[in-house]
Amino acid sequence: MTGSFFFILIVLLAFGGPVGTARGDGDAQAHPRWAIDERSFVTLGGEPQYVEITGASTKNPVLLFIHGGPGWPQTPQLRYFSSDLARDVTLVVWEQRGAGKSFMKDPEPKNVTLEQIVADGHELTQNLKQRFGQEKIYLAGYSWGSIVGVRLASEYPEDYEMYIGIAQSVNVQRGMEITQAWLAKKATEAGDTATLAVLEKLKNPTKDFCDGGMACFVKQYELVEKYHGAVFNPDSEKEIEASMTEYDDYRDYDWMKAFEFSSSRLEKDLLGNDLRDIKQVNVPVVLFLGRHDWNVPAVLAEEFLNNLQAPRKEIVWFENSGHELLEEEPQRFNREIVRVVTGAAK
């Protein structure tokens, strides 16, 4: 659902060459000494899970970021592209059971389900509210994490000032239908018979072509990437790759092992999820959407928000991004996070 599939292609295509400099406002090599700089394990639902907290002041709004995947932490990417957020918000990065350092600490966690991960997020939220003495915190979810985020915001509105959905996922099955229609149009215009043949097979896939929903999603992703519907700007690809190997504590991390573990256990939850069943969320909802996102089609997220009842609704379009808007337009992403959070806090 997120950068996981992009990374598969990086490995297969063996990207090389020099690393660019399209970072956020800060320099990851010269990380400021924040007033809050905590890296620890917190027991959530009986399972130790890694939580990283950075911030300039305990009085700033607390923003809990829920990563995508499944099982694909974005801690290195947030350090690399978005470290300056800690000037204005207390940034909390949580690595779910089965992901990141949580997976490194326990490679066989129990109860890797959407229901349990939502419960873990709820427990962490209570810890953060108490830790920082704040009645409510801010919540952001990216891709797979946006499913978790909407569930948290809808079930526990009393805990959150706002929900920010980044590359919001709504319904994977319907999203695949929308994406395949877009791909068919692009391939027809390009006279791309090979892509049209793959799309025809995806309509009624055999097991030797793609065995299971996630495998078929990967097949589709390869076509989406071909037509720049995941990473819209190819210049961003090397920088995204660089962010994943920038830090010593993640250089030996087996990204694919964790992804395969989590995605195999969460496949049913991911493919069976339909946020269109949620008609009302009693907190403000802001969606950050890449205009060219056809991996998790932004048009479906827009439709979801239009049909949702919420105290306030807003879409922030990233005109030069696909699915990876956090990394494709990092400076704008950081500015917009600060705007919607601090603006709402006034």
N, C-alpha and C positions, 0 to 999 in steps of 0.2 A: 504494500500500500504506500510505502514511502521510499526513502532513499535506499532501502534494502535492495530493491530490484535494480536501481540505478547502479549500485555497487557491483552487483552480479555482472553487469555489462562492462563495467570498468575492468574487472578482473579478466573477463573473456577477451576484451579488446586490448588489454595491456597498455593502457594510456601511459605515456611518458612525457618527457620534456620538462622545461622549467616551470616553476610555480609562479603564478601571477600575484597581484597585490590588491585584488578587489575585495577587501575586507570591509567590516563595519567601521564605525568611527574610531575604534580603539586599536591598539597594537597588541596582539595576543602574546608576543614575546616580552612585553613590558607591562604585565598585568599590575594594576595599582594595588596598593595595600589597603584593602577595604576594612572598614570597621567590623564587618561580619564576613568571615571567611571560614566556613565550616564544611568539613568533608567527613561524613560519618555514616554508620549503619543504624537504621531505626527499625525496630521490630514492628511489623504491620501484619495483622492477621496471622501471627505466629511465625512469620518468615522475615529474616533480616534483609533489609533493602537499603540500597545506597541512596543518600540524599546529600546534595551539594547546595549550600546556601551562601550567596554573596550579596553584600549590600553596603552602602555608605552610611546608613543610619537605621537604627531600629524603629524609627518613627515613620519611615517610608512605607508606602503600600506594599503588601506582600503579594507576589505573583507566583503561583504554582504552575509550572510548565509540565505537561504530560506528553511524553514523547510518542512517536509513531512506531511503525513496524508492521506487525507485532514483533516485539523483541529487538527493537532497533533504537538504542539510546542515542540522544543527540547532545550529550554533554560536551564532547569535544567540539562539535559544531557551534554550540552556544558560547563556549569559551572563545572560540576563534573569531566568530562573526559578531557576537552580541554581548561581549563582556561589559561594554559601557552602559548597558541597561542598569547595572548595579548602582549607578550614580543616582537614579531616580526611583528605582523599585528594589525591594529585597527579592532577588531572583532565587527561586527554589526549584532545583532540577531533581526530579525523582526518577530513578531507574527501577522499573517495575520488576516483579518476580519473573525470572526467566530472561532478564535483559541486563547488559552492562556488568557493572561490578556486583550487582545482586546475583547475576548468573555465575560470575566467577567465584563468588563466595559459596553459593549453593547451586550446582549445575543440575540438580534434580528437585526443584521446588514442587511442592504439592499444590493442588487446586489452582492451576493456571487456567482460569476462566474469566470471562468478562465480569460476571457477578462478583467474583472474589477481588478482581483488580479494582472495581468500583468501591467495594468495601474497604480495600487498602487505602484508596484515595480519600475516602471519607475519614478514616482514622488519622491519616496524615494531616488532613485539614484541621481536625480538632487539636492535634499537637501544635500546629503552626499558630492557630488562634491563641492558644494558651501561651506559647513561647514568646509571642510578640505582643500580647495584650491587645489584640485587635478583634473586634466583634465579627468582622467579615474580611475575607481576603479575595483576591482576584484569581481567576482560573483561566488557563490557556491550554488548549489541546490541539495537537497537530496530527492530521491524517488518522491513523488508527486511534491515536490519543484523543482525537476530536469526538469519537464515539463514546469513549470513557467520560470525556468532559461534559457532553450534553446529558449523559445519564446522571452525573453528579449534580449538575446545575438544576435539572428537573426534579430530582428526588430530594435535594437538600438546598433549596433556594435561600434558606436562612443563613447559610454559611458564606455566600458569595456576593460581592459587590457587582460582579460582571463576569460573563463568560465570553472568551475570545476564541473563536473557532478558526484554526489556521489550516487551509486546504481541507475544508470540512468534508468528511465522509458522511453520506446519508444512507445509501442502500447500494451495496456492491454489485448485486445482480442487475439492478436497473442501470447503474452507472456503466457497467460493461456493455449493455445494449446501446446506450447513448454513444459511448466511445467507439463501438464497432460501426455505427452509422457514420460517424465523423471520419473514421479511417477509410471506410468504403468510398466516401466522397473524395477524399484526398487521393486515394489510390487510383480511382477512376480518372480523375483529372490528370494524374501523372502517367497514366497508362501502365500502372504497376500491377501486372498480372500475378506476380508472386505473392504480393500482399493480399490481393483479392482471393487467391487460392487458400491462404491461411485463414482468412476470415470465414470462408465457406466451411472449412473444417471446424472452426470454433462454434459454429451453429449447432452442430451435433457431434461433439468430439468423441473419438474412440480412445481407449485407454493407452494405446501405444502412441497417440498424439499428445494428449495431456491427461494424466490420471488424477482427477480431482479438481475442485474449484480453484485452489491456489496455483496449481500447476498451469491451469488454463489462463489464469490471470497473468502469470509470468509470460506465457506465450503472447498474450495480447500486449503486455508491457513492451516487449521487444519491438512491436510495430509502432506503439505510441512513441517510443524513444526515437525511432527512425524518422518520424514526422514532427519531432520536437514538441511533443505534447506532454512531456514529463519535465525535462530541463529545456526550456525554450531557448536560452542563450548558451550555445556551446562553449563560449569563453568561460562560463562558470564551472565547467566540469572539473578542470584541473584544480581549481581552488577548493571545490567540495572534497575532492580526493585528498588534497593536502591537509585539510582540517582533521581528517580521520587518523592521520599519522603524526600530527604535530606534537602530541603530548606523550611523555614517557609512560604514563600509567595506562595508555590505551594502545600502545604500539604492538603489544603481544596479544591483544584481545582478538578472539576468534569470532568475528562478526557473523559469519555464516552459520557457525554451529549454534549460536544463541538464536539467530533468526529461525533456523529450521526447527529447533526445539519448541520455541514459542508458537510459531505459525502452525505447526502440526497440531498443537493442543487448542489453539484458538480459532482454527479454520471454521468450525461449525458456528461459533459465535460471530465471527467476522462476516461470513457469507449469509447467515440467517438474520443479521441485524437490519432493522428498518426504522430509522429515526422518524419517518413520516408518521409513525404511530403516535409520536409526541406532538400534541397540538398546542401546548402552552408551556412556557418556561417563565417563571416569575422573577427573573433577573434580566437586566439589559443584556442583549446578545449582539456582538459585533463579529462579523466574519471577515477574515483576511483571505482573499481569493486571487489566485493567479489567472489573469485573463486567458492564458493559453494552457490551462490545466485540463488535459484530457486523460490523465491517469486516474484521477478521481474527479470527474467532470464538474467544473465550477458551476455550470449551468444548473445542475441538479441541486447544488447547495443554495444557489440563488432562489430557486423554486421553493426549496424547503423553508428558507427564511421568510419569503413572501407569504407563506401559508401558516406561519407560526405566530402565536400571540405572545408578546413580551412587552415589558414596560418601555423598552427602547430597542430599536433595531437599526443596524447600520452595516453596509458592506463597504469595505476598503478594497478597491481593485488595484492589483499590481500589474500594470500594463505590459511589463517586460519580463514576466515570469510565467513558468508553468507550475508544476507541483512543488518545486523546491524554492518557494519564494523567500524563505528565511535566508537562504544562501545566494539566491540570484539577485535580490535587491536588498542587501543587508542594511545599508544605511537608512533606506526608507522604512524597512521593517522596524528597526530600532526606534526611529522617530515616531512612527505610528503607534507602537506599543506605549511609549511614554505619553503621547497625546491622549489616547483613549483612557489610559489608567489615571494619569494625574488630572486630566480634565474632569473625569467623573468624580475624582476625590475632592474637588474644590467645592 
